[in-house]
Amino acid sequence: MAVLARLDLTPDEQEQLTGQLDRILDYMDKLNELDTESVEPMSHAVDVVNVLRPDRAVNQPRTEDLLRNAPARDDDFLSVPKIIE
Amino acid sequence: MSYETVIGLEVHAQILTESKIFCGCSTRFGEAPNRNTCPVCMGFPGVLPVLNRKVVEHTIRTGLATHCAIARRSRWARKNYFYPDLPKGYQISQYELPLCTGGHVDVSGDGAPKRVRLTRIHMEEDAGKNIHDARGDHSLVDLNRAGVPLMEIVSEPDIRSPDEAGDYLRTLRSILEYLEVCDGNMEEGSFRCDANVSLRPEGDDELGVKVEIKNLNSFKAVEKALEYEIRRQGQALSEGEPVAQETRLWDPDAEVTRSMRSKEHAHDYRYFPDPDLLPLEIDEEWVSEIRATLPELAQERRNRFVEAYALPAYDAGILTQRRDVADYFEAAVKAHANPKAIANWLMGDLFRVLKERKLDAALRIEHWPVAAADLARMVQLVDEGTISGKLAKTVFTEMLEAGKGPDAIVKEKGLEQVSDTGALDAAVEEVVATCAAQVEEYRAGKEKVFGFLVGQVMKATRGKANPQMVNEILRSKLQG
């Protein structure tokens, strides 16, 4: 789980979180006891559909501002550790 | 043992829009790095994606043209994986409840007609681009493509050979181009393909172990990669070795596929509904509105061309590959009803010019080098005997270079065909007199010399003589 989510955990944290996760999963089991046979699956917590915008390219380029938020940059690129698989 | 090949294709087609799928950034190709980006497509915390209406409409359009069922209710999912080309840590895609399901594409090519069923068509965002080899110690990321809208079109494993795969892709691309939902440009990555291929003993119903091939950037690459992979798997199976379920990358230079990652420890994408995006509800009215705007597609049009214009199926096929070419042809035929002659000029001289000037790179040719009405008029001038077929070439070249209409050119250059008996008589007499030796040969039974003599008359009249009349006059003079 930690590997999939790319979390770097100490053994203590691992133990603590495993316990917490187990309790969450137990609660899921509890929810599973409910008979939902006749209930239609919910797609979203908010009962609204079709929120759409027109197809217009309205954004002005602001590469500088955006790159200033990046941990590292190289020229106008984002720079990341070498990631060839 | 002989094996049957089973192929399924996944096509990622860029949906032709001005802005990205969930933000107002431009989708224009070839911009400076990270110019088409904003907090949404860069995955900043706290931003909210808002869906582009055109993405939905174009996907419905495609679904209708490929006979899919359009879902009444459709929703978005997060596909989780870590890779710097998607800074959010997930791709917004569709998993359950895709927009289109079922459907089929009727494939036409050199082989027998064939129906390929579709599993689904769903919408998703594209990822950014990583550049690994520009710098030694780190990779570069350009997020201009991140959030560009895509349709993923998934076929059933109905394809049985590399040729069929190529025909399916060409047919599908033509459909998307006719619908004007995708520009079909493979070089720029707006039409990409992954292939799933497996072999099974002839007659078996069960599918063999499948291998996914990526990096197929041209029709040729698809066909070659499949041929290679069929050979590789066939050899493994006949030697009793198992085929590993994996993803392989096509190397176009070495013309081999290479193992990329094993599917056994494939990513667990942990799909779940995206809480940032609301579901779609598509009512019959919306679908009908879109259905009403569907154009006649290539296949129907080709059949109509054969019927209505008495064209050979081959010509009709070529003329209807592109919607703009078919439109041009019909406009010309409307101006002058000689479909075969117009088809010949279009497929020969005009196609050559389109290629030379790279006008065919665009989805739709806006400015034709010769207007349809002018081409039609030129053919008409030939048909009416005003100019010879040979001089039509001169007129065509002049139309290209000077941009003038055919009538003006014929008048200016004095290209009218000479059909006046008196003038032709004189020209023929002259040739008969000067080429006495050849005339003797002809009279001695050497039929071939006739062509030479006709040529001399044409030369003397600078190509303007009506060749049919020259033939007749010359023959009667030589007999006399």
Interface residues (C-beta under 8 A of the other chain):
Chain A: L4 R6 S43 H44 A45 V46 V48 V49 N50 V51 L52 R53 P54 D55 R56 A57 V58 N59 P61 R62 T63 L66 L67 N69 A72 D74 D75 D76 F77 L78 S79 V80 P81 K82 I83 I84 E85
Chain B: T17 E18 S19 C23 G24 C25 S26 T27 R28 A32 P33 N34 R35 N36 T37 C38 P39 M42 F44 V50 L51 N52 R53 K54 V55 V56 R73 R75 F82 Y83 P84 L97 N130 I131 H132 R135 D137 H138 S139 L140 V141 D142 L143 M260 R261 D268 R270 P273 P275 L277 L278 P279 L280 E281
